[in-house]
Amino acid sequence: MDETRDETRSKAARSKARHRRRRTTAVTAGVPLAVVAAAALAYGNEFGVFGEGSQAHADTAAAAAWATDVADGFASVNALGQNGTYGGRDGKTVTVRTLADLEKYATAAEPYVIVVAGTINMDPVGKEIKVASDKTIVGSGTSGHIVGGGFFLGTGVHNVIIRNLTIRDSYQGTWNDKDHDFDAIQMDGAHHVWIDHNNLRHMADGLIDSRKDTTYVTVSWNKLSNNNKTFGIGWTENVTADLTIHHNWFSDTEQRNPSADNIAHAHLYNNYLEDVAGTDIASSYGNYARGATKMVLENSYFQGMKNPVQKDSTAALVQRGNVFSGTSGRNESGGTAFDPKAYYSYTLDKAADVPALLKAGTGPRSSIGTAAATASTTAAAATTLTVAKDGTGQYTSVQAAVNAVPANNPSRVVISVKPGTYRELVKVPSNKPHVTIQGSGSSRKDTVIVYNNAAGTQKPDGSGTYGTGGSATVAVEADDFQARNLTILNDFDEKANQSLSGHQAVALRTAADKVFLDGVIVEGDQDTLLLDTASKDKLGRVYMSNSYVIGNVDFVFGRATAVIDKSVITLKKRWDGTSAGYVTAPSTAANRKGFLINRTTVNGDVSASSFYLGRPWHAGGDATLDPQTTVRNSTLSAAIKSTPWTDMSGFSWKDDRFAEYKNTGAGAGSASSNRPQLTDAQAADQEVADWLGDWTPTAS
């Protein structure tokens, strides 16, 4: 905020088939290339963010080797009238970028290979598309993301491949969630299904649920992480299902890794189960043979897991060649199971090699879902920059990569940042549009950009203090910017700097149009997220989705036209342990849209009735401003005051634009003079599309 307000506010304040799989996993350094290659496939020569629905591209992608890949394991067995699993290979290949088109082709009666090129947000959250038989749904390189929902395969659905996708973030804030059955992939009575090379994480319920006699399933080379009830198999009294689960990396998954109940043949091999030390997630158990299950468990690696292998007294479980490192609790075997080679051929990797093999090879591959090596892939290499602290990238700092972007670059440049903590200031200047900064780790917590400047921090050259805007760890002044899968943090220590005048400490500042923040964490205390515009008379649109914003005082503020959608706003205590704060401080220009908080959860470990939803910031005392915050269809915790809006610096909130619509939770309330609620007609004019206008945010 402007300097005249700083002091006041600081005070207020994852056989043959195996060899094929090895070939695809050889591309390990090309993760960021896939994003650009996918864009080239989907958009031709322009790496823009605008899509026009779906288009057929059988002349390119259908010729690629991945399009004729077939399943191994039990999914390759001829049974139930189906000869192996090959998905939509016999149908047309289409590329989709919208939910409507994905659903149109996935539910169609005829076979299709459906290439997902970009991020598709499920609406409503938790939606599971009912996939029909004879389908391949595949991500284009690493760009295919399904966010906030997943897929459902019902009784009799067969010959389906779900591959090379990231399916994530239907989590609703409750770890043991019994109210939201929001799975990544749920199968009820399906058969011949191949789930391969996906990244599945952070869902409200299961990552994979194989239920009600679903059989002839192979789950291979997937990364499953950050989840509670991860992979459940069973929910039936019949003992008929056959599944192969191999080369999957389970990381920080509490239970059902998998849990196999009444499974006729469960073959698990070369999986890596890892309980990561020092996180909030602790394993309850690893592989579990329940009921009358017969399980063969071979050459898998268990790291730090509690109760790594369990069996019921009625189950048979044969172990061979597994490695257990730092595990504790139950590790069981017994009974006679079966010989997997009586059903299909396979080759085991050495258990000791499994962690490194799977860390490099699980999850989406840049060589799947895209055309084979083409000129567009070669061109992509020139527009992808890698950053790694250990020197394995092109640059060791994020800012160095930004500096390497050509001025006025005409197409997208992806800066792929390897896991690590990057303590630096990053600025994307206005003459470098179309930049994406993307963490390449499995979690948004893996890649952290952090610094600790505050408004009152003296500049090294002695020319004064940074001021609020200048304190930002990451500053974005270029249009068409994107950030995803990383954390941006300002860790200024208020407690240790009480003598400093100006405690505002921005993590991320945007002063540009068409800024897309997807799957990020932005954390600070006071003034965490500054959503601004290049100038008062310029439009600055921001769309934040599937993200976390964390702070306490006015921690979402500025004059941008901004949407925070399907995210979590986390309230935190102040430096002295007290609970008091304000979520938003809009500084909206008249006749512009301000802040829209939509389908978002507002919670945190703070006292009840201690936080306001917002207050009007008339920057510099400008009475012509018309601050706006609308909070709608969101879940508000008890931390929100019953009178959620308040005045600021002599300006009454009632003279500006503050309203709610159909919020739920302990912190929601009914309409009153102190708690305005939109009518249905008013709400129809305050949708996400009203904020974004002609811009459709799409991952690129």
C-alpha positions in Angstrom: 0.0 0.0 0.0 1.1 3.6 -0.3 3.7 4.9 2.1 1.2 7.2 3.9 -0.7 4.1 5.0 2.2 1.9 6.1 2.8 3.1 9.6 -0.9 3.2 10.5 -1.6 -0.2 9.2 1.5 -1.8 10.8 0.1 -0.7 14.1 -3.3 -2.0 13.4 -2.1 -4.6 12.9 3.9 -41.7 -10.3 7.8 -58.7 -20.0 7.7 -56.4 -22.9 5.5 -53.8 -21.6 8.1 -53.1 -18.9 10.7 -52.3 -21.5 8.4 -49.9 -23.2 7.9 -48.2 -19.9 11.6 -47.9 -19.5 11.9 -46.1 -22.8 9.3 -43.5 -21.8 11.0 -42.9 -18.5 14.3 -42.0 -20.1 13.0 -38.4 -20.6 13.7 -37.0 -17.1 15.2 -33.7 -17.7 12.5 -32.6 -20.2 9.6 -32.0 -17.9 9.3 -28.4 -18.7 9.8 -29.0 -22.4 6.6 -31.0 -22.3 4.6 -28.0 -21.3 5.8 -26.0 -24.3 5.6 -29.0 -26.7 2.1 -29.7 -25.6 1.3 -26.1 -26.3 2.8 -26.4 -29.8 0.7 -29.4 -30.5 -2.5 -27.8 -29.3 -2.0 -24.3 -30.6 0.3 -24.6 -33.6 3.1 -22.0 -33.6 1.7 -19.7 -30.9 2.2 -20.6 -27.3 -0.8 -18.5 -26.1 -3.4 -19.3 -23.5 -6.6 -19.2 -25.6 -8.2 -22.4 -26.7 -11.1 -23.0 -29.0 -12.5 -26.3 -27.6 -11.4 -29.5 -29.2 -9.8 -30.4 -32.5 -8.9 -33.7 -34.2 -5.2 -34.3 -34.8 -5.1 -37.9 -36.0 -2.5 -37.0 -38.6 0.0 -36.2 -35.8 -0.6 -37.7 -32.4 -2.1 -40.9 -33.8 1.2 -41.6 -35.5 3.1 -41.5 -32.2 4.2 -44.7 -30.5 2.3 -44.0 -27.3 -1.0 -44.1 -29.2 -0.6 -47.9 -29.8 0.7 -48.8 -26.3 -1.3 -51.6 -24.6 -1.5 -52.6 -20.9 0.6 -55.2 -19.2 -0.3 -57.2 -16.1 -3.8 -58.4 -15.4 -5.2 -55.7 -17.7 -3.5 -57.5 -20.6 -5.3 -60.8 -19.9 -8.1 -61.9 -22.4 -11.3 -62.3 -20.4 -14.9 -61.3 -20.1 -15.1 -60.9 -23.9 -12.3 -58.3 -23.9 -8.8 -59.1 -25.4 -6.4 -57.0 -23.3 -6.6 -53.3 -22.7 -5.9 -50.8 -25.6 -8.4 -48.0 -24.9 -9.6 -45.9 -27.7 -6.9 -46.9 -30.1 -9.5 -47.8 -32.9 -11.2 -44.4 -32.7 -10.4 -40.9 -33.6 -7.9 -38.8 -31.7 -9.1 -35.5 -30.3 -7.5 -32.8 -28.3 -9.6 -31.1 -25.5 -9.0 -28.1 -23.4 -12.4 -27.6 -21.8 -14.5 -29.5 -19.3 -17.4 -29.6 -21.8 -15.3 -31.3 -24.5 -13.6 -33.7 -22.2 -17.0 -34.9 -20.9 -18.5 -35.0 -24.4 -15.8 -37.4 -25.7 -15.3 -39.4 -22.5 -19.0 -40.3 -22.3 -19.5 -41.0 -26.0 -20.5 -44.4 -27.2 -17.7 -44.7 -29.9 -14.0 -45.1 -29.1 -11.8 -42.1 -28.7 -8.2 -41.2 -27.8 -8.7 -38.0 -25.9 -5.7 -35.8 -25.4 -5.9 -33.4 -22.5 -3.9 -30.3 -23.4 -4.0 -27.9 -20.4 -5.7 -27.6 -17.1 -9.4 -28.5 -16.8 -11.1 -27.4 -13.7 -14.1 -29.6 -12.6 -17.3 -27.7 -12.0 -18.7 -28.3 -9.6 -15.8 -29.3 -7.4 -15.9 -33.1 -6.9 -17.4 -33.8 -10.3 -16.5 -37.3 -11.6 -16.9 -37.7 -15.4 -18.7 -41.0 -16.2 -16.3 -42.6 -18.7 -17.7 -44.9 -21.3 -15.9 -48.0 -22.7 -13.1 -48.0 -25.3 -11.5 -44.7 -24.3 -7.9 -43.5 -23.8 -7.7 -40.3 -21.8 -4.1 -39.1 -21.9 -2.4 -35.9 -20.9 -0.4 -34.1 -23.6 3.1 -34.3 -22.2 3.0 -32.9 -18.6 0.4 -30.3 -19.4 -2.8 -32.3 -18.8 -4.2 -31.4 -15.4 -7.6 -32.4 -14.0 -8.3 -30.2 -11.0 -11.0 -30.6 -8.3 -12.5 -33.9 -9.5 -11.8 -37.0 -11.6 -13.3 -40.0 -13.4 -15.9 -42.6 -12.7 -16.1 -46.0 -14.4 -19.4 -47.8 -13.8 -20.6 -51.4 -14.0 -19.6 -53.0 -17.3 -17.4 -50.2 -18.5 -14.3 -51.7 -20.0 -11.2 -51.2 -22.1 -10.3 -47.8 -20.6 -6.8 -46.2 -20.3 -6.2 -43.2 -18.0 -2.7 -42.1 -18.6 -0.2 -39.3 -18.2 -2.5 -37.0 -16.3 -2.1 -35.0 -13.1 -5.4 -35.3 -11.2 -5.4 -33.2 -8.1 -6.8 -31.0 -5.5 -10.4 -31.9 -4.7 -9.3 -31.6 -1.0 -11.9 -29.8 1.1 -9.9 -29.1 4.2 -10.9 -32.2 6.2 -8.2 -34.9 6.3 -10.5 -37.8 7.1 -13.2 -36.5 4.9 -16.4 -38.5 5.2 -18.6 -36.0 3.6 -17.0 -35.6 0.2 -16.5 -38.7 -2.0 -14.3 -36.8 -4.4 -12.0 -39.4 -6.0 -9.4 -39.1 -8.7 -10.4 -42.4 -10.3 -13.3 -44.5 -9.0 -14.3 -47.8 -10.6 -17.5 -49.7 -9.6 -17.8 -53.0 -11.5 -15.5 -52.0 -14.4 -13.0 -54.3 -16.1 -9.9 -54.0 -18.2 -8.6 -50.7 -17.0 -5.0 -49.4 -17.3 -4.0 -46.5 -15.0 -0.5 -45.5 -16.0 2.0 -42.7 -15.5 -0.3 -40.3 -13.7 0.4 -37.9 -10.8 -2.5 -38.3 -8.4 -2.6 -36.2 -5.2 -4.5 -34.2 -2.6 -8.0 -35.4 -3.1 -10.9 -35.3 -0.7 -11.2 -39.1 -0.7 -9.4 -41.8 -2.7 -6.8 -41.3 -5.3 -7.9 -44.7 -6.8 -10.9 -46.6 -5.6 -11.4 -50.0 -7.3 -14.7 -51.3 -6.0 -17.5 -53.8 -6.5 -15.7 -56.6 -8.4 -13.8 -54.3 -10.7 -11.2 -56.6 -12.3 -8.4 -57.0 -14.8 -6.8 -53.8 -13.8 -3.2 -52.7 -14.0 -1.9 -49.7 -12.1 1.7 -48.7 -13.1 4.2 -46.0 -12.9 2.0 -43.5 -11.0 3.0 -41.1 -8.4 0.5 -41.0 -5.5 1.0 -38.5 -2.8 -0.3 -36.1 -0.1 -3.4 -38.1 0.6 -5.2 -40.0 3.3 -7.3 -42.9 2.0 -5.1 -43.5 -1.1 -5.9 -46.7 -2.9 -8.7 -48.9 -1.8 -9.7 -52.2 -3.5 -12.7 -54.3 -2.7 -16.0 -53.2 -1.2 -17.5 -56.6 -2.1 -18.1 -60.1 -0.6 -17.1 -61.7 -3.9 -13.5 -63.0 -4.4 -13.1 -62.5 -8.1 -11.0 -59.4 -8.8 -7.5 -59.6 -10.4 -5.2 -56.6 -10.2 -1.5 -55.8 -11.0 0.1 -52.9 -9.2 3.7 -52.2 -10.1 6.2 -49.4 -10.2 4.1 -46.9 -8.3 5.6 -44.3 -5.9 3.5 -43.8 -2.8 4.8 -40.7 -1.0 3.2 -39.3 2.2 0.0 -41.3 1.9 -1.5 -42.3 5.3 -3.5 -45.5 4.5 -4.8 -47.8 1.8 -1.4 -48.1 0.0 -3.3 -50.2 -1.2 -5.8 -51.9 1.0 -7.0 -55.0 -0.9 -10.2 -56.7 0.4 -11.4 -60.0 -1.0 -9.2 -59.9 -4.1 -8.7 -63.2 -5.9 -5.2 -62.2 -7.3 -3.4 -59.1 -6.1 0.1 -58.9 -7.6 2.2 -56.0 -6.2 5.8 -55.6 -7.3 8.5 -52.9 -7.6 6.5 -50.3 -5.7 8.1 -47.7 -3.5 6.3 -46.7 -0.3 7.8 -43.7 1.5 6.7 -41.9 4.6 8.6 -38.6 4.3 10.1 -37.5 7.6 9.2 -34.2 9.1 5.8 -33.7 7.5 2.4 -33.6 9.0 1.4 -36.9 7.3 2.3 -40.1 9.1 1.7 -43.6 7.6 -0.9 -45.8 9.3 0.0 -48.8 7.2 1.3 -49.8 3.8 0.2 -52.9 1.8 -2.7 -54.6 3.4 -4.3 -58.0 2.4 -7.7 -58.1 3.9 -10.5 -60.7 3.9 -9.9 -63.6 1.6 -7.3 -61.8 -0.5 -4.4 -63.7 -2.1 -1.5 -61.3 -2.5 2.0 -61.7 -4.0 4.3 -58.9 -3.0 7.7 -58.7 -4.7 10.8 -56.5 -4.9 9.2 -53.5 -3.4 10.9 -50.9 -1.2 9.4 -49.6 2.1 11.0 -46.4 3.6 10.0 -45.2 7.0 6.6 -46.8 6.9 4.6 -47.9 9.9 3.1 -51.3 9.6 4.5 -51.7 6.1 2.8 -55.1 5.4 -0.3 -56.4 7.0 -2.6 -59.3 6.5 -5.8 -60.6 8.0 -5.8 -64.1 9.4 -8.1 -65.1 6.5 -5.8 -63.7 3.8 -2.8 -65.2 2.1 0.3 -63.0 1.5 3.5 -64.2 0.0 6.6 -61.8 0.2 9.7 -62.1 -1.9 12.7 -59.8 -2.2 11.3 -56.7 -0.5 13.5 -54.1 1.3 12.5 -52.4 4.5 14.3 -49.3 5.7 13.4 -47.5 8.9 10.1 -49.2 9.1 8.2 -50.2 12.3 5.3 -52.3 13.4 3.6 -55.1 11.5 5.4 -56.8 8.7 3.5 -60.0 7.9 3.2 -62.9 5.5 1.8 -66.3 5.4 -0.3 -68.8 3.4 -0.2 -69.8 -0.2 -1.1 -67.3 -2.9 -0.6 -67.8 -6.6 2.0 -67.7 -9.4 1.6 -64.4 -11.4 3.5 -65.9 -14.3 0.7 -68.4 -14.8 -1.3 -65.3 -16.0 1.2 -63.0 -17.8 4.9 -62.5 -18.1 6.8 -59.8 -16.3 10.4 -58.9 -15.3 11.4 -57.6 -11.8 13.7 -54.7 -11.2 16.1 -55.1 -8.2 14.4 -53.8 -5.0 17.4 -51.7 -4.1 17.0 -49.8 -7.4 13.4 -49.0 -6.9 13.5 -45.6 -5.1 15.7 -44.0 -7.7 14.0 -45.7 -10.6 10.6 -44.5 -9.5 11.6 -41.0 -8.5 12.8 -40.6 -12.1 10.2 -42.5 -13.9 6.8 -42.1 -12.3 4.2 -39.6 -13.3 3.5 -37.9 -16.6 6.1 -38.1 -19.3 6.8 -35.5 -22.0 7.0 -38.3 -24.6 3.4 -39.5 -24.0 0.4 -37.7 -25.4 2.4 -35.6 -27.8 3.7 -36.1 -31.4 7.0 -37.9 -31.7 10.1 -35.7 -31.9 9.2 -32.9 -34.2 10.3 -29.5 -35.1 7.9 -28.1 -32.5 9.7 -30.1 -29.8 13.1 -28.8 -31.0 11.8 -25.3 -31.0 10.5 -25.8 -27.5 14.0 -26.4 -26.2 14.8 -22.8 -27.0 11.9 -21.5 -25.0 12.3 -23.6 -21.8 14.8 -22.6 -19.1 15.7 -24.8 -16.2 16.8 -23.6 -12.7 18.5 -25.8 -10.1 20.4 -24.8 -7.1 22.8 -27.8 -7.5 23.9 -26.7 -10.9 22.1 -29.4 -12.9 20.0 -26.8 -14.7 20.8 -23.9 -17.0 20.7 -21.4 -14.1 21.1 -21.6 -10.4 18.7 -18.8 -9.6 15.2 -17.9 -10.8 16.1 -14.3 -11.5 19.0 -15.4 -13.7 16.5 -17.3 -15.8 14.1 -14.4 -15.9 17.0 -12.2 -17.1 17.7 -14.6 -19.9 14.2 -14.2 -21.4 14.4 -11.9 -24.4 12.8 -8.5 -24.2 9.4 -8.4 -25.7 9.5 -12.2 -26.3 6.5 -13.1 -28.6 5.7 -16.5 -27.2 5.7 -18.4 -23.9 8.9 -19.1 -22.0 8.6 -21.7 -19.3 11.1 -21.4 -16.4 11.1 -24.8 -14.7 12.5 -24.7 -11.2 13.7 -27.8 -9.6 12.9 -28.6 -6.0 14.8 -26.5 -3.5 14.7 -23.3 -1.5 15.7 -20.2 -3.5 16.4 -17.3 -1.2 16.3 -14.4 -3.6 14.2 -11.6 -5.0 12.6 -12.2 -8.3 11.2 -9.5 -10.7 9.6 -10.2 -14.0 9.7 -6.7 -15.7 6.9 -5.4 -18.0 8.9 -6.0 -21.2 9.0 -9.8 -20.6 5.5 -11.1 -21.1 4.3 -14.7 -21.6 6.5 -16.1 -18.8 5.6 -19.2 -16.7 7.5 -20.0 -13.5 6.8 -23.6 -12.6 8.1 -25.8 -9.8 9.1 -29.3 -11.2 8.6 -31.1 -7.9 5.8 -33.4 -7.0 4.4 -30.9 -4.6 4.0 -27.1 -4.5 5.9 -27.3 -1.2 9.0 -28.7 -3.0 10.0 -25.5 -4.7 10.2 -22.4 -2.5 11.1 -18.8 -3.5 11.6 -16.8 -0.3 13.0 -13.5 1.0 12.4 -11.4 4.1 12.2 -7.7 3.1 9.6 -5.5 4.8 8.3 -2.1 4.0 10.6 -0.6 6.6 13.7 -2.6 5.6 16.6 -0.3 4.5 17.9 -0.8 0.9 21.5 -2.0 0.7 22.5 1.1 -1.2 21.2 3.4 1.5 18.6 5.0 -0.7 15.8 4.5 1.8 13.4 1.7 2.6 11.7 -0.7 0.3 8.1 0.4 1.0 5.2 -2.1 0.8 5.3 -2.8 -2.9 9.1 -2.9 -3.0 9.2 -5.6 -0.3 7.8 -8.3 -2.5 9.7 -11.5 -2.8 8.4 -12.0 -6.3 7.2 -9.1 -8.3 5.3 -9.5 -11.6 5.0 -6.6 -13.9 4.6 -8.5 -17.2 1.3 -9.4 -18.8 0.2 -13.1 -19.5 2.3 -14.4 -16.5 1.7 -17.8 -15.0 2.9 -19.5 -11.8 2.2 -23.0 -10.7 3.3 -25.8 -8.3 5.5 -23.7 -6.0 5.6 -21.7 -2.8 6.2 -17.9 -2.7 7.1 -16.8 0.8 8.0 -13.7 2.7 9.5 -14.8 6.1 10.1 -11.4 7.6 10.3 -11.8 11.4 8.0 -9.3 12.9 8.7 -10.3 16.5 12.5 -9.8 16.0 11.9 -6.4 14.3 9.5 -4.6 16.5 11.6 -1.4 16.3 11.3 -1.3 12.5 8.7 1.1 11.2 6.8 -0.7 8.4 6.0 -4.4 8.9 4.2 -4.9 5.7 6.0 -7.8 4.0 4.7 -8.8 0.6 5.3 -12.3 -0.8 3.9 -11.8 -4.3 3.1 -8.5 -6.0 1.3 -8.5 -9.4 1.0 -5.4 -11.5 -0.1 -6.8 -14.8 -3.0 -8.2 -16.8 -3.9 -11.9 -17.4 -2.0 -13.3 -14.4 -2.8 -17.0 -13.8 -1.8 -18.4 -10.4 -2.5 -22.2 -10.3 -1.6 -24.6 -7.5 0.6 -22.2 -5.5 1.1 -21.3 -1.9 1.6 -17.6 -1.2 2.5 -17.0 2.5 3.3 -14.1 4.7 1.8 -12.2 7.6 0.8 -8.6 6.9 0.2 -7.7 3.2 1.0 -11.2 1.8 -0.6 -10.9 -1.7 -0.6 -7.5 -3.5 -2.8 -7.8 -6.5 -2.3 -4.5 -8.3 -2.4 -2.9 -11.8 0.3 -1.2 -13.8 -1.5 2.1 -13.2 -4.8 3.3 -11.9 -6.3 3.6 -15.4 -5.1 0.1 -16.6 -6.9 -3.2 -16.2 -5.1 -5.9 -14.2 -6.9 -9.3 -14.2 -5.7 -12.1 -11.9 -7.1 -15.6 -11.6 -5.9 -17.7 -8.7 -7.1 -21.3 -8.4 -6.4 -24.4 -6.3 -4.0 -22.4 -4.2 -3.4 -21.3 -0.6 -3.1 -17.7 0.6 -1.8 -17.4 4.2 -1.6 -14.3 6.3 -3.3 -12.1 8.9 -3.6 -8.3 8.2 -5.0 -7.1 4.8 -3.2 -10.0 3.3 -5.1 -9.9 0.0 -5.0 -6.3 -1.2 -4.7 -3.9 -4.1 -6.7 -2.5 -7.1 -6.6 -5.5 -9.4 -9.7 -7.3 -10.8 -8.9 -10.6 -9.2 -10.6 -13.9 -8.6 -9.6 -16.4 -5.9 -11.4 -19.6 -6.9 -11.5 -23.1 -5.4 -8.7 -22.2 -3.0 -8.0 -22.1 0.7 -7.4 -18.8 2.6 -5.6 -19.6 5.8 -5.8 -17.2 8.7 -2.8 -17.1 11.0 -2.0 -15.5 14.3 0.0 -12.4 14.6 3.6 -12.2 15.8 2.6 -12.0 19.5 0.1 -14.9 19.3 -3.0 -12.8 19.2 -5.8 -13.4 16.7 -7.0 -10.3 14.9 -6.9 -9.4 11.2 -8.5 -8.6 7.9 -8.6 -10.9 4.8 -9.0 -8.3 2.1 -8.3 -4.6 1.6 -9.4 -3.8 -2.0 -8.4 -0.5 -3.5 -10.7 -0.8 -6.6 -11.1 2.0 -9.1 -14.7 3.1 -9.8 -16.4 1.2 -12.5 -14.0 -1.7 -12.2 -14.4 -5.1 -10.6 -12.4 -5.7 -7.4 -12.0 -9.0 -5.6 -14.1 -12.1 -6.0 -13.6 -15.0 -3.6 -15.5 -17.9 -5.0 -15.9 -21.6 -3.9 -13.1 -21.1 -1.4 -12.5 -22.2 2.2 -11.5 -19.6 4.8 -10.1 -21.1 7.9 -7.1 -21.3 10.2 -5.9 -21.9 13.8 -7.1 -18.6 15.2 -9.7 -17.5 17.7 -13.4 -17.5 16.9 -14.9 -14.2 15.7 -11.4 -12.6 15.3 -11.1 -11.8 11.6 -12.9 -9.5 9.2 -13.5 -10.5 5.6 -12.3 -7.0 4.6 -12.2 -3.3 4.7 -11.9 -0.5 2.1 -8.5 0.8 1.3 -8.7 4.2 -0.3 -5.0 4.4 -1.3 -3.6 7.8 -0.6 -7.0 9.0 0.7 -8.5 8.8 -2.8 -12.2 9.2 -2.3 -12.9 8.4 -6.0 -12.0 4.8 -5.4 -14.8 2.2 -5.0 -13.3 -0.8 -3.2 -15.1 -4.1 -3.8 -14.9 -7.6 -2.3 -17.6 -10.3 -2.9 -17.3 -13.6 -1.1 -19.7 -16.2 -2.5 -20.4 -19.9 -2.4 -17.5 -20.3 0.1 -17.0 -22.0 3.4 -16.3 -19.6 6.3 -14.9 -20.9 9.6 -16.0 -19.6 13.0 -13.0 -17.2 12.9 -15.0 -14.8 10.8 -16.8 -12.1 12.7 -20.6 -11.9 12.6 -20.1 -8.3 11.3 -17.5 -9.2 8.7 -16.8 -5.8 7.1 -15.3 -2.7 8.8 -14.2 0.8 8.1 -10.6 2.0 7.3 -8.9 5.3 7.7 -12.1 7.3 7.9 -13.8 5.6 4.9 -16.9 3.6 5.6 -17.3 0.2 4.1 -20.9 0.9 3.6 -20.1 3.5 1.0 -18.2 0.9 -1.0 -19.0 -2.6 -2.4 -18.8 -5.4 0.1 -21.2 -8.4 -0.1 -21.7 -12.1 0.3 -23.8 -14.8 -1.4 -24.7 -18.3 -0.3 -21.7 -18.9 2.0 -21.7 -21.8 4.5 -19.9 -22.8 7.6 -19.9 -21.5 11.2 -18.7 -18.1 10.1 -21.5 -17.5 7.6 -24.5 -15.4 8.5 -27.8 -14.2 7.3 -28.6 -10.9 5.7 -28.6 -7.7 7.8 -27.6 -4.1 7.4 -24.1 -5.1 8.7 -23.9 -8.2 6.4 -25.2 -7.5 2.9 -26.2 -10.5 0.8 -26.5 -10.5 -3.0 -29.9 -11.3 -4.5 -29.9 -14.1 -7.1 -30.2 -11.5 -9.8 -27.2 -9.5 -8.4 -25.2 -12.8 -8.1 -25.8 -13.6 -11.7 -23.8 -10.5 -12.6 -21.0 -11.4 -10.2 -19.7 -14.6 -11.7 -16.1 -15.5 -12.5 -16.7 -14.7 -16.2 -17.9 -11.2 -15.3 -14.5 -10.6 -13.7 -12.3 -12.1 -16.4 -14.2 -10.9 -19.5 -12.7 -12.1 -22.8 -9.8 -13.9 -21.0 -10.0 -17.6 -20.4 -7.1 -18.7 -18.2 -5.5 -21.9 -19.6 -2.3 -23.6 -18.5 0.5 -23.1 -21.0 
